[in-house]
Amino acid sequence: AKTLESTSECDGAREAEGRMARTTTSAITGAFSYTGRYLARRLLDDGQRIVNLTNHPNRPVAFSPAELARIRTLPLDLADEVALARALEGVDVLYCTWWIRFAVGGDTHQKAAARLQRFFGLAKGAGVRKVVFSSHTRAREDSPYAYLAGKATAEQHLRESGIDYAIVRPCGIFGDGASESILMNNAAYVLRRTPLFLLAGSGNDRFQPIHVRDMAALCQYLGESVSSGEERDACGPDAPTARELFTRVARACGSRAFVAAPGLPTRLVTMMTKPLDLWTGDILLDTDDLDLMCSGLTVADDPNDAAIASRRSLFAWLDEVGPELGREYVSSVKRYYDKPRPS
């Protein structure tokens, strides 16, 4: 695996300090969550103060008391514009990773985009210098996938907000430990317990996730750049097909399951996971998730981006954490929705 310091984002920042803005205070939507936690660590190490906007204030944290003294935790209530505007006062950069995975309870991805439109406007009014938004690879407003169309709408709201901005586009993120990639961990959980692992579609669509440390490095680099309008793929160097990926996951965790792609429709494969959902109280995947995974849109838009090759390898990560993958199931519902979502 590549070291963090080898990534071009970090090298470029050091080589072009004259193009980097001095940042003293940053806001993160979820500084104790996944990407936010790694980003917060980098910013704290650089001496910054952090405003943690979150609906999960009681998450366990790996920061020292001295570091926590530099983190101010406030509610992320996107309906309370007065409180949000006050929270953003004095902030130099806003890192926005907030989004909804599931469109449930009358919520939609377009409603989420509308909430972010107001959020970006509040940031501009509060004097925030720049917003860095985490979108998705190949997001287009006319996408047939509601998740991508919503992300693209939010991107356009940001472009039109009048504030300096940058957009990062991951399709998936994996992290230091096995449980930090819900997709790979829970696939391994199934692979450890079944002799046959069936994929939807042809199994030939590719997936190009990024390591969370490389994601955090890219976000920080773009946040501190004085340029505006930078839009970058956040992908790693490995882009396996679904068949290749889950075969590697099986090998990494010691499973002998046979990975097959007999051309099953996504809805049928989703239905086959429902008994596990009943057992865990989670949603392993839904049809929208699986449709997107089979869409060909989970890869970099610019395969020639030189930064991609320098990032950490998914395959190396699988070899490293494989023995722990899938030993325990990780619930995305509990991780992300144990508190009410903003309305």
N, C-alpha and C positions, 0 to 999 in steps of 0.2 A: 504494500500500500504506500502511496505517496505521502510524504509529510506535508503538514499544513503550509510550512514555509516555502514549499516548492511550487505552490499554486501561483499562477500568473497574476491573480488579483493582488496578492500580497507583494510580489516582486514589483509589479507596476506601481503600487502605492509608494514603495520605497524609492523607486527610481524617479518618481515625478512628484515629489513632495510639494513642489510649487503649485501643483494643480489640485491639491487637497485642502479642504476647508478645515479650520480648527473647530472641533466639536466638543462642547463641554457637557451637554445634557441631551440625551436621546430618550424617546418614548418607544416602547415595544408593546405590541398587543400580545401579551402573554410571555413575560420575561421569565416565568418559571415553567413554561411549557417545553415543547420539543425544540424547534429551531430557535425559539426565543431564548431558551436557556443557554445555548451555545453562543448565540450572538451577545447576550448579556455578559457572559464570561469574557469575551474579547473586549467589549467596551469598558468593563470594569478594569481589566488589565491595562487599558490605555488611560485610566484615570478619570473616566467619565462618571457622571451621575445618570441614573436611569429612572424614568417614570414607567412603572409597570401597570399597564391597563389590562385588567383581567376580570373574568367571572369566576376564577378559581383561586382565590387568595390564600387558601389553606393548603395548597399543594406542598409536598415535601421539597425542600430546596437544598442545594449543595453549596451554599455560599456561607462564608464566615460572618460572624456578627459585625465585623468592621465593614464588610462588603454590603451587608443588608442595610447598614446605616446610610449607604449611598443609593439605596433603592426605595423609591416612594411608591407604594402600591395603592392604586385607586380603582374603583369599579369601571368596567368597560360597558357602560349603558349607552348604547347608540341612540336611544330615545331621549336621553337627558342632555340636550345640547349645551345648556348653561354649565353643567358640571364638567362636561368634556372640554369645552372651551377654556375653562379655568385650569383643568389638568394639563392642557397643552401650552399654557403660558410659560415662556422661558425655555421651551424645547427647541433645539436646533434641527434635529432630524426625527421623523416619525417612521418607524419600521412597522408596516402593517402586514401581518400574516393572517389576520382574522378572515374566516370564511365559514360557510356551512357545508358540511358533507352531504347531509340528507335534506331533501325538501319534504318536511313533514309538518303536521299540525297547521296546515294552511300557509306555511312559509314557502318561499320559492327563491331560486338563485337570482332572479331579477329583483326581488325585494331586497335581497342581501346587497346587490349592487347599488340600489337606491340608498340604502343606509350608508354605504361607503361614500356615495356622492356627497351626502351631508357631512360626513366625517372629514373628507378632504377639504370641503369648504370651511369647516371649523378650524382645521389646521392652518389654512391660509390666513384666516381672520385673526388667529392667535399669534401670528408672526413666525410660524414654523418655516425654516429655510427650505426643507426638502422632505418629500415623502418617497419611501421605497416600498413598493407594493409587490407581494408575492402572488403571481398569477399562475398560469399553467402553460405548458408547451402547446404551441399551435392553437391558441385560443382565438376564435373568430366570432364576431357578433352574429353571423348567420350560421353558426355551427348547429347541426341537428342535436347536439348534446347540450342539454340545459346547463350542466355544470360549466362547460367551456364557454357557452354563450354568455352566461352570467359574469364569468371572469373577464371576458372581453369587454362587456359593457362597463364593468368597473374600471378597466384600463382606460377606456375612452373618457369616462367621467374624470379620471385623474389628469389625462392630457388636457382636458378643457377647463380644469380648475384654475389655471393661472399660476400654480405653485411649481417650483422646480421639482422634478420627479425622476425616478428610475423604476424600471419594471424587471423583475427576475421571474423566469418561467421554468420551474421544476415540473416533472411529471410524477415524481415519487422521491422519497427521502429515506435513507437508511442511516443508522447511527452506530455509536460505539458498542452498545450491547445488543443482545438478541431481541429483547423486548422493545427496543426502540424502532424497529420496523414491524409494524403490525401486519402488513401484507405477508412478508417473508416468514415471520414467526408463526402466524396462524396457518399458513400453508404447510409449514413443517409440522405443526400440531396435527394436522390431518394426515400428512404423509407418514408420520410415525404410527398411525392407528388404522391404516387401510392398505390393502395390497394393490389397489388400483386408484389412480388419481386422474380424473377425466377433465380435460380442458375444453373450453368452448371454441367453436370455430376451427380454423386450420392449425392453430398452434404456432403460426409463423409470424404473427405480429410482434413487433419489437418493443422493448421497454428499457428506458435509459435513465435510471434514477441517479441521484447525487448523494454523496455522503453529507451528513448534517454539518460537519465542520467546514467543508468546502462551501456549502450553502451560506453559512454564517460569514465566512470570509468574503464571499461575493457581495452579500448584502452590505457589510461594513464598507467595503471598497466603494461601492456605488453611492452609499450614503454620504461618504466624506469627499467624494469627487465634486469639484465645482461645476462640472458639466451637468446639463439637464437633458432629459429625453433619451437617456441610454436604456436600451431594452435588450436583455441578455438571456440566452438559454442557460438554465441551471441544470446541467446534465453531467453525468460522469462518463468515463471513457468506455465502459462496457454497455453494449446494447443488445442483449440476447433476445432471441425469440422466446415466446412463452414456453415452448417445449424445452428449449435449452435452459431457461431460467429454473424451471421447477425440477428438471432433472438434476441440475446442480444443487438445488436446495435439498433434494432427496439424498444425494450423495454426501452433502455436508453434514446432515443430521443423522446419517447412518441408516436411512430408510431403504428398504428393498422394493418399495412400491413401484409399479410400472406406470410411467407417465404417458398418457395417450391422448390424442386429439382426433376423435372419430367424426368431427364435423357437427357436434351437437349445438343446437341453438342456445344462446345465452340464457334465455328464460328457463329452459329445462335445467341447465346446470345450476342456476340460482335456486330453483325449486328443490334440487337435490341437497342443498345446504340447509334447508329450513329445519330439519330435525336438530342439527347442531345449534341453530339459533335458539330453538326452544330450550335446549339443554343449558346454554350459556347466558341466555337473556341478552344476547348481542345480535348484531347483523354482520355476519361474516363478509358478505358482499351482497349487493343488490344488482338488479339487471342493468341499471344505469352505470354502475361501476364496471361491470363485465363488458358492456357494450363499448365503453371507453377504452378498456384494455385491449379490445379486439379491433379498434378503429384505425390503427396505424398512426395515431396522433400523439403517442407517448414516447416520442423521440425528439431530438433537437431539430429546430427549424433550420439551423445553420450548422451542418455537420463539419464545416471547415473552421469552426471557432477554435483557435489554437489553445485556449484555456482549458478546453474539455480534456485534452490528452494528459494534462498535468495533474488531474484530480485523482482522488482515491478510487481504487478498483472495487467494484461490486463483488467480483469473483474472489479477490483476496479477502474481502470482508467475510464472505460466506465460509471460506476455509477457516478463518479465525474463530468465528462465533458459532460455527455449525454444531458442535457438541451440545450447546445450550439452546439452540433454536427449537422451538415447539415443545419444550418440556412443560410449559404452562401456557394456557390460553390467555391472550391479552384482549380485553374488551374495549373496542373503540367507543362504544356508547358510554361506558363508565369513565373513560379517559376524557372524552370531549363534552359529554352532555350530562354530567352529574350535577350541573347547575343550570338554571333556565337560560336559554339563549336570549340575547337582546332583541327587543321587538321594535 
